[in-house]
């Protein structure tokens, strides 16, 4: 295959990140199985540290790249997160997972991705990121006097390709920021 691994992210020619998601899912389930085997000998705090070190850190690393990916890819990450929550709380397989995730204060994967993009946007607007990120964000400086003039909306650029262009930071960040 023509996939390339750069900074731990597997990039395929179609930019679907499917091989990256499959790799992270496989590694995360491996670690979860190992943690589950020794879960009875650990406290909740120790198990939580292991899950964060070996699983959720992998799910969160470069997850902003998955912002516009198919829901199939995000669902695989959601399955890993649900399994991690079950291991931590010793929940059964068929117990409803939403109350468990809420008790752990864990956002769903799509919300985690959106949060990461919004955090980068906030930092870029306040000069807390490198200049190259700030250069992709444009304030709405319309000469017309509108009620939304001081609302801090960002201009969403026109895109040609909806697959890759719709996932770019310069498109996704203003779209999410303006929807707040």
Buried (B, 14 or more C-beta within 10 A) or exposed (E): EEBEEEEEBBBBEEEBBBBBBEBBBEBBBEBBEEBBEEBEEEEEEEBBEBBEEBBBEBBBEBBBBBBBBEEEBBEBBBBBBBBBBBBBBEBEEEEEBEEBBEEBEBEBBBEBBBBBBBEBBEBBBEEEBEEEBBEBBEEBEEEEEEEEEEEEBBBBEEBEEEEEBEBBBBBBBBBBBBEE
